[in-house]
Amino acid sequence: MDQGASLDDIAPIAILMDELRSEDVQLRLNAIHRISTIALALGPERARDELIPFLQDSVDDEDEVLLALAEELGRNFEEYVGGPEYAHVLLGPLENLSAVEETLVRDKAAESITKVSAVLSQAQVEQYYIPLVQRLSHGEWFTSRTSSCALYAPVYDKVSPAIQDDLRRAFAALAADDTPMVRRAAAKWLAPLVKKLTKVHVLSDGLAMYRKLQADDQDSVRLLTVEDLIAIAEQLTPPEVKTQLLKQIRQTMTDKSWRVRYMAASHFNELAEVVGQELVREELIGHFVQLLKDNEAEVRTAAAGQIPGFAKLLEKEVVLARIVPCVRDLCQDVSQHVRAALASQISGLAPLLGKDATIEHLLPLFLHLLKDEFPEVRLNIISKLEQVNAVIGIELLSESLLPAIVELAEDKSWRVRQAIIEYIPLLANQLGKAFFDESLGNLCMSWLGDNVYSIREAAAINLKKLTEVFGVEWAKEQIVPKVVGMGQHPNYLYRMTTVQAIMTIAPSLTLDIIRGDILEMLLQLAGDPIPNIRFNVAKALETVAMSVGETAEGRQLVQQKIVPVLEALKNDQDADVRFFSARALQKALALEA
C-alpha cells in the first residue's frame, strides 16, 4: 500500500482525535456532531476497532460534549458499525456515560441504550446488555445505580424467565437502596416495568416494591409513585384494587406533603378510570372534594383541571350535590391560577349537566369569571364558550353574556381583546346577520383602529372569516365601505390597516367588488408619502392579482390597472418598495403568460 492511501486511511480518525483534544469546547462539540460522517468514512470494521474504543475513553470532557456524544450514539449509530448484529459495541461508551455526574448526560445515555436495545437479538441482550445492567446496578457511585433503573423495562420481555427473576430481584434492591436519588429513579421507572410484568408477578413483586416506595420518608420519592399506583391498578381487577391498594390510595390522597397531593390531583382522572365505579363512588369523590378544598393553591389548581373528566364518571345528581358547590367556592378562590384553571375547565360541565342545570348553576359562575380582575381568567372562559352554547343555545348565551363580551372587547389587556376577536366569527355564525349587525358590527370595525398591531391584524382576519360566514353581498354593504373610508384617514396607521385589511379579505371577494369598490383606493394609496404603505400596497396588489387572475376578465383588469402602477413603483426611491413591487410585477406578468 502506498504512502498516500495509508494517510487517507489515518486522516478521519486523526482529525477527530485532534479536534476532541482541542481546548475550544465548540470545536470538540462540532467533532462529536460529525462522528457519524467519520464512522462512514472509516467503514464498519474500523469504526468498531478504532472509533468506538476511542470514544469509550473520551468521557473526561465538558458535560455538553458528553451530552452530544450520548445523543449521537442513540441516532441509529449501529448502521455505521455493521448493523444490528454489532450494535452491542455501542454499549461500551454509553455505559461509561451512564455513570458520569451530570444528570442530563446520564439520562440521555440511558435513553440511547434503550434505543440500542430495541435492535439487539435475545442472545445479544443476554450476553452484553444484562451484564451492563448488573454492573450499573451494583456500581459504587449512586450515579450508575440511578441510570440502571431506566434499563430494566425495555428488555424485560426479551429475556428468559430465569433472567426475568434476576431482573425483578435486582430492581427490588434498587427500590430499597440507601440513596434517595436511586429510590427516586426506581419510583420513576417502576411503572414501565410493571406494565411488562405478568399479573402473578405484579401481585408478588410489583406491589411489594410499590408499597415500599410509597411509604418512603422522602416526598420526592413518594410523589413519583402516583404513576406506579395507576400502572398497578391497570393490571388488577376493581375488587383486587380495593383489597390490595385502598390503603395506599388513601395515604397518597392525604399525604402530608403538598407535592404528593399535587401529583395525585394531576393524575386523578387516570386513577379514577382504572379503579372501578364502586371505588370512585365510595372513596374517590370524598378525596376529590378534599383536593378541591386543599390549603395549597397548586393542589387546588391541579384538581380544578380534572373537574370535567372526573364528573363524566359520576351521576348528574352527584355532580350537582358534591362537585358544583366546590366549583362555586373555587370561583371566589384567592389564587388567580386556581380561578384560571377552573375557567378553562368549567364549561366542560355544561354538556354533563344539561340545559336547565347549566342555566341555574353554571351561568352565574360564567358571568362572575368573565368579570374577574385577571385577564387570563376572562380569556379562558371566552375561549371555551362553544361547549356552553351547544347546551343552552345562542339566545340565552347572548342575552346573558353579550354585555360582558362587549365590555371585554374594550379590555385593557390586548390578549383578552384578541381572544374576543377570534371568538366573533363563531358568535356571528350563531347570532345571524341582523342580530350581529345590530350588536357587534361596529365593534368589529373599531378593532381595525386599535393601537396594538396584533389586534389590527386579528381584526382583518376576522373580517375575512365574517365574509365567509355572511357572504360577499353582506361584506360589500357592511365591510368594504368602512375599510375604504379608512384609506382617507390622516393617521398613516389607519391607512396601513386599510391596505392590510384589503390584502386579507380580497381572496374572499368577487371580481366586481374588487373592481368597483376596492381597487381605486389601493391604487390611490400607491402614491402615499409613507414608504411602508407603498410597499404594503405592492404586496396587496400581488394578492389581488393572484385572486382575480384565474379568469380572462380578471387578467385583463390586472394588465390594465395593476401592472402600470407596479411598473411605476418598481422605480421608487425606497429599496423595500422596489423589491416588493418587482416581485408583484413578476407574478402579475406571469398570469398573462
Buried (B, 14 or more C-beta within 10 A) or exposed (E): EEEEEEEEBEEBBEBBBEBBEEEEEEBBBBBBEBBBEBBEBBBBEBBBEBBBEBBBEBBEBEEBBBBBBBBBBBEEBBBBBBEBEBBBBBBBBBBBBBBBEBEEBBBBBBBBBBBBBEBBEEEBBBEBBBEBBBBBBEBEEBBBBBBBBBBBBBBBEBBEEEBBEBBBEBBBBBBBBEBBBBBBBBBBBBBBBBBBBEEEBBBEBBBBBBBBBBEBEBBBBBBBBBBBBBBBBBBBEBEBBBEBBBEBBEBBBEBEBBBBBBBBBBBBBBBBBBBBEEBBBEBBBEBBBBBBEBEBBBBBBBBBBBBBBBBBBBEEEBBBEBBBEBBBEBBEBEBBBBBBBBBBBBBBBBBBBEEEBBBEBBBEBBBBBBEBEBBBBBBBBBBBBEBBBBBBEBEBBBEBBBEBBEEBBEBEBBBBBBBBBBBBBBBBBBBEBEBBBEBBBEBBBEBBBBEEEEBBBBBBBBBBBBBBBBEBEBBBEBBBEBBBEBBEBEEEBBBBBBBBBBBBBBBBBBBEBBBEBBBEBBBBBBEBEBBBBBBBBBBBBBBBBBBBBEEEEBBEBBBEBBBEBBBEBBEBEBEBBBBBBBBBBEBBBEBEE
